[in-house]
Amino acid sequence: MPRAVLVDLYGTLVEDDDAVVARICTDVAARSGAPVADVEAAWTTHLWAGGDAHGDAFRTLADLTRSTLRHLADAFGVTVDGDAWLTTSRAAWRAPRLLPDARAFLDALDAVDVPVCLVSDVDRDDAAAVLAHHGLHVDAVVTSEDARAYKPRPEPFLLALDRLGVAPADAVHVGDSPAADVAGAQALGIAAVLLDRAGRARPDSPAHVVRSLTAVPAELLTP
């Protein structure tokens, strides 16, 4: 039985920034004449490539987003107000909509004294702003900025385990990304729960799959 729970933030506890990214990509597509899908693909490819950097080469999410905006402007021959779009993105990161099952999930863990560490690929100040905005309590927070690496690399998970004082076999990680959350956790021997709100998970998913946080089996979360 796990002694601690690691949990993702965006897409798991709060709404992701998909809507903001879609607005930016639609704007670039409209002014360049390129298909929106091509702009979205370029955004994702550039951002993920930067996310591979770690340690001394690590770059914050704000820096990666700024770089991605410059890349889109150059690639599609448009002028982008990168500072304005970055400000819009950070506003979305700091005050996202709380997903309906998030508070009940955290309250249930608190009621049975299971410690929780937030593990998120976001900058430290933005994660703190989300918690403050919604009045959420967790026992520890690990951001990509703290770990100097992004999931699925091991550094964020290992730092979370260290801060809670538990071994991989004594923890379970809950998140919405098969690659970043499930693969990253399982590579270290941490049990994983995939939150698949849209019902798109493969039938042979290596993780326990749930459609909502309240559907996570109690036996996976109770020490």
Contacts in CASP RR format, 6 or more apart in sequence:
PFRMAT RR
TARGET T0000
AUTHOR 0000-0000-0000
METHOD contacts of the structure
MODEL  1
MPRAVLVDLYGTLVEDDDAVVARICTDVAARSGAPVADVEAAWTTHLWAG
GDAHGDAFRTLADLTRSTLRHLADAFGVTVDGDAWLTTSRAAWRAPRLLP
DARAFLDALDAVDVPVCLVSDVDRDDAAAVLAHHGLHVDAVVTSEDARAY
KPRPEPFLLALDRLGVAPADAVHVGDSPAADVAGAQALGIAAVLLDRAGR
ARPDSPAHVVRSLTAVPAELLTP
1 219 0 8 1.000
1 222 0 8 1.000
1 223 0 8 1.000
2 114 0 8 1.000
2 170 0 8 1.000
2 171 0 8 1.000
2 172 0 8 1.000
2 191 0 8 1.000
2 220 0 8 1.000
2 221 0 8 1.000
2 223 0 8 1.000
3 114 0 8 1.000
3 115 0 8 1.000
3 166 0 8 1.000
3 170 0 8 1.000
3 171 0 8 1.000
3 223 0 8 1.000
4 114 0 8 1.000
4 115 0 8 1.000
4 116 0 8 1.000
4 117 0 8 1.000
4 161 0 8 1.000
4 164 0 8 1.000
4 165 0 8 1.000
4 166 0 8 1.000
4 170 0 8 1.000
4 171 0 8 1.000
4 172 0 8 1.000
5 109 0 8 1.000
5 114 0 8 1.000
5 115 0 8 1.000
5 116 0 8 1.000
5 117 0 8 1.000
5 171 0 8 1.000
5 172 0 8 1.000
5 173 0 8 1.000
5 174 0 8 1.000
5 221 0 8 1.000
6 116 0 8 1.000
6 117 0 8 1.000
6 118 0 8 1.000
6 119 0 8 1.000
6 157 0 8 1.000
6 160 0 8 1.000
6 161 0 8 1.000
6 164 0 8 1.000
6 171 0 8 1.000
6 172 0 8 1.000
6 173 0 8 1.000
6 174 0 8 1.000
6 185 0 8 1.000
6 190 0 8 1.000
7 13 0 8 1.000
7 105 0 8 1.000
7 116 0 8 1.000
7 117 0 8 1.000
7 118 0 8 1.000
7 119 0 8 1.000
7 138 0 8 1.000
7 173 0 8 1.000
7 174 0 8 1.000
7 175 0 8 1.000
8 118 0 8 1.000
8 119 0 8 1.000
8 120 0 8 1.000
8 173 0 8 1.000
8 174 0 8 1.000
8 175 0 8 1.000
8 176 0 8 1.000
8 177 0 8 1.000
8 180 0 8 1.000
8 181 0 8 1.000
8 195 0 8 1.000
9 118 0 8 1.000
9 119 0 8 1.000
9 120 0 8 1.000
9 122 0 8 1.000
9 127 0 8 1.000
9 130 0 8 1.000
10 16 0 8 1.000
10 17 0 8 1.000
10 93 0 8 1.000
10 96 0 8 1.000
10 120 0 8 1.000
10 121 0 8 1.000
10 122 0 8 1.000
11 99 0 8 1.000
11 175 0 8 1.000
11 176 0 8 1.000
11 195 0 8 1.000
11 197 0 8 1.000
12 99 0 8 1.000
12 102 0 8 1.000
12 174 0 8 1.000
12 175 0 8 1.000
12 176 0 8 1.000
12 181 0 8 1.000
12 195 0 8 1.000
12 213 0 8 1.000
13 98 0 8 1.000
13 99 0 8 1.000
13 102 0 8 1.000
13 105 0 8 1.000
13 106 0 8 1.000
13 118 0 8 1.000
13 136 0 8 1.000
13 213 0 8 1.000
14 96 0 8 1.000
14 97 0 8 1.000
14 98 0 8 1.000
14 99 0 8 1.000
14 102 0 8 1.000
14 130 0 8 1.000
14 134 0 8 1.000
15 96 0 8 1.000
15 97 0 8 1.000
15 98 0 8 1.000
15 99 0 8 1.000
16 96 0 8 1.000
17 89 0 8 1.000
17 92 0 8 1.000
17 93 0 8 1.000
17 96 0 8 1.000
19 92 0 8 1.000
20 88 0 8 1.000
20 89 0 8 1.000
20 92 0 8 1.000
21 40 0 8 1.000
21 43 0 8 1.000
21 89 0 8 1.000
22 40 0 8 1.000
23 88 0 8 1.000
24 43 0 8 1.000
24 69 0 8 1.000
24 72 0 8 1.000
24 85 0 8 1.000
24 88 0 8 1.000
24 89 0 8 1.000
25 36 0 8 1.000
25 39 0 8 1.000
25 40 0 8 1.000
25 43 0 8 1.000
25 72 0 8 1.000
26 36 0 8 1.000
26 39 0 8 1.000
28 34 0 8 1.000
28 39 0 8 1.000
28 72 0 8 1.000
28 73 0 8 1.000
28 76 0 8 1.000
28 78 0 8 1.000
28 80 0 8 1.000
29 35 0 8 1.000
29 36 0 8 1.000
29 38 0 8 1.000
29 39 0 8 1.000
29 76 0 8 1.000
31 76 0 8 1.000
31 78 0 8 1.000
32 39 0 8 1.000
32 76 0 8 1.000
32 77 0 8 1.000
32 78 0 8 1.000
33 76 0 8 1.000
34 76 0 8 1.000
39 72 0 8 1.000
39 76 0 8 1.000
42 71 0 8 1.000
42 72 0 8 1.000
42 75 0 8 1.000
42 76 0 8 1.000
43 68 0 8 1.000
43 72 0 8 1.000
46 67 0 8 1.000
46 68 0 8 1.000
46 71 0 8 1.000
46 72 0 8 1.000
47 64 0 8 1.000
47 65 0 8 1.000
47 68 0 8 1.000
50 59 0 8 1.000
50 64 0 8 1.000
50 67 0 8 1.000
51 59 0 8 1.000
51 64 0 8 1.000
51 150 0 8 1.000
52 150 0 8 1.000
53 59 0 8 1.000
54 148 0 8 1.000
54 149 0 8 1.000
54 150 0 8 1.000
54 153 0 8 1.000
54 155 0 8 1.000
55 148 0 8 1.000
55 149 0 8 1.000
55 155 0 8 1.000
56 148 0 8 1.000
58 144 0 8 1.000
58 145 0 8 1.000
58 148 0 8 1.000
58 149 0 8 1.000
59 67 0 8 1.000
60 123 0 8 1.000
60 144 0 8 1.000
60 145 0 8 1.000
61 93 0 8 1.000
61 121 0 8 1.000
61 122 0 8 1.000
61 123 0 8 1.000
61 126 0 8 1.000
61 144 0 8 1.000
61 145 0 8 1.000
62 86 0 8 1.000
62 90 0 8 1.000
62 123 0 8 1.000
65 86 0 8 1.000
65 89 0 8 1.000
66 82 0 8 1.000
66 86 0 8 1.000
69 80 0 8 1.000
69 82 0 8 1.000
69 85 0 8 1.000
69 86 0 8 1.000
70 80 0 8 1.000
70 82 0 8 1.000
72 78 0 8 1.000
72 80 0 8 1.000
73 79 0 8 1.000
73 80 0 8 1.000
73 82 0 8 1.000
90 126 0 8 1.000
93 122 0 8 1.000
93 123 0 8 1.000
93 126 0 8 1.000
93 129 0 8 1.000
93 130 0 8 1.000
94 126 0 8 1.000
94 129 0 8 1.000
94 130 0 8 1.000
94 133 0 8 1.000
95 129 0 8 1.000
95 130 0 8 1.000
95 133 0 8 1.000
96 130 0 8 1.000
98 134 0 8 1.000
98 136 0 8 1.000
99 213 0 8 1.000
101 212 0 8 1.000
101 213 0 8 1.000
101 214 0 8 1.000
102 134 0 8 1.000
102 136 0 8 1.000
102 213 0 8 1.000
103 134 0 8 1.000
103 136 0 8 1.000
104 213 0 8 1.000
104 214 0 8 1.000
105 213 0 8 1.000
105 214 0 8 1.000
105 216 0 8 1.000
106 116 0 8 1.000
106 136 0 8 1.000
106 137 0 8 1.000
106 138 0 8 1.000
108 221 0 8 1.000
109 116 0 8 1.000
109 221 0 8 1.000
110 116 0 8 1.000
110 137 0 8 1.000
112 221 0 8 1.000
112 222 0 8 1.000
112 223 0 8 1.000
113 223 0 8 1.000
114 221 0 8 1.000
114 222 0 8 1.000
114 223 0 8 1.000
115 139 0 8 1.000
115 140 0 8 1.000
115 164 0 8 1.000
116 138 0 8 1.000
116 139 0 8 1.000
116 140 0 8 1.000
117 138 0 8 1.000
117 139 0 8 1.000
117 140 0 8 1.000
117 141 0 8 1.000
117 142 0 8 1.000
117 160 0 8 1.000
117 163 0 8 1.000
117 164 0 8 1.000
118 127 0 8 1.000
118 131 0 8 1.000
118 138 0 8 1.000
118 140 0 8 1.000
118 141 0 8 1.000
118 142 0 8 1.000
119 142 0 8 1.000
119 151 0 8 1.000
119 156 0 8 1.000
119 157 0 8 1.000
119 160 0 8 1.000
119 173 0 8 1.000
120 127 0 8 1.000
120 141 0 8 1.000
120 142 0 8 1.000
120 143 0 8 1.000
120 144 0 8 1.000
121 143 0 8 1.000
121 144 0 8 1.000
121 150 0 8 1.000
121 151 0 8 1.000
121 156 0 8 1.000
121 180 0 8 1.000
122 143 0 8 1.000
122 144 0 8 1.000
122 145 0 8 1.000
123 143 0 8 1.000
123 144 0 8 1.000
123 145 0 8 1.000
124 141 0 8 1.000
124 143 0 8 1.000
124 145 0 8 1.000
124 146 0 8 1.000
126 143 0 8 1.000
127 141 0 8 1.000
127 143 0 8 1.000
128 141 0 8 1.000
130 136 0 8 1.000
131 137 0 8 1.000
131 138 0 8 1.000
131 141 0 8 1.000
139 164 0 8 1.000
140 160 0 8 1.000
140 163 0 8 1.000
140 164 0 8 1.000
142 156 0 8 1.000
142 159 0 8 1.000
142 160 0 8 1.000
142 163 0 8 1.000
143 156 0 8 1.000
144 150 0 8 1.000
144 151 0 8 1.000
144 156 0 8 1.000
146 156 0 8 1.000
146 159 0 8 1.000
147 153 0 8 1.000
147 155 0 8 1.000
147 156 0 8 1.000
147 158 0 8 1.000
147 159 0 8 1.000
148 155 0 8 1.000
149 155 0 8 1.000
149 156 0 8 1.000
150 156 0 8 1.000
150 180 0 8 1.000
151 157 0 8 1.000
151 177 0 8 1.000
151 180 0 8 1.000
151 181 0 8 1.000
151 184 0 8 1.000
152 179 0 8 1.000
152 180 0 8 1.000
152 181 0 8 1.000
152 183 0 8 1.000
152 184 0 8 1.000
152 187 0 8 1.000
153 184 0 8 1.000
154 184 0 8 1.000
154 187 0 8 1.000
154 188 0 8 1.000
157 168 0 8 1.000
157 173 0 8 1.000
157 184 0 8 1.000
157 185 0 8 1.000
157 188 0 8 1.000
157 190 0 8 1.000
158 188 0 8 1.000
160 171 0 8 1.000
161 167 0 8 1.000
161 168 0 8 1.000
161 171 0 8 1.000
161 190 0 8 1.000
164 171 0 8 1.000
168 188 0 8 1.000
168 189 0 8 1.000
168 190 0 8 1.000
169 189 0 8 1.000
169 190 0 8 1.000
171 190 0 8 1.000
171 191 0 8 1.000
172 190 0 8 1.000
172 191 0 8 1.000
172 192 0 8 1.000
172 193 0 8 1.000
172 220 0 8 1.000
172 221 0 8 1.000
173 181 0 8 1.000
173 182 0 8 1.000
173 184 0 8 1.000
173 185 0 8 1.000
173 190 0 8 1.000
173 191 0 8 1.000
173 192 0 8 1.000
173 193 0 8 1.000
174 181 0 8 1.000
174 192 0 8 1.000
174 193 0 8 1.000
174 195 0 8 1.000
174 213 0 8 1.000
174 216 0 8 1.000
175 181 0 8 1.000
175 182 0 8 1.000
175 192 0 8 1.000
175 193 0 8 1.000
175 194 0 8 1.000
175 195 0 8 1.000
176 194 0 8 1.000
176 195 0 8 1.000
176 196 0 8 1.000
176 197 0 8 1.000
178 194 0 8 1.000
178 201 0 8 1.000
178 205 0 8 1.000
178 207 0 8 1.000
181 192 0 8 1.000
181 194 0 8 1.000
182 192 0 8 1.000
182 194 0 8 1.000
182 205 0 8 1.000
182 206 0 8 1.000
182 207 0 8 1.000
184 190 0 8 1.000
184 192 0 8 1.000
185 191 0 8 1.000
185 192 0 8 1.000
186 192 0 8 1.000
186 206 0 8 1.000
186 207 0 8 1.000
191 208 0 8 1.000
191 220 0 8 1.000
192 206 0 8 1.000
192 207 0 8 1.000
192 208 0 8 1.000
193 207 0 8 1.000
193 208 0 8 1.000
193 209 0 8 1.000
193 210 0 8 1.000
193 216 0 8 1.000
193 220 0 8 1.000
194 201 0 8 1.000
194 205 0 8 1.000
194 207 0 8 1.000
194 208 0 8 1.000
194 209 0 8 1.000
194 210 0 8 1.000
195 210 0 8 1.000
195 211 0 8 1.000
195 212 0 8 1.000
195 213 0 8 1.000
196 205 0 8 1.000
196 209 0 8 1.000
196 210 0 8 1.000
196 211 0 8 1.000
197 211 0 8 1.000
197 212 0 8 1.000
199 211 0 8 1.000
201 209 0 8 1.000
208 216 0 8 1.000
208 217 0 8 1.000
208 220 0 8 1.000
210 216 0 8 1.000
END
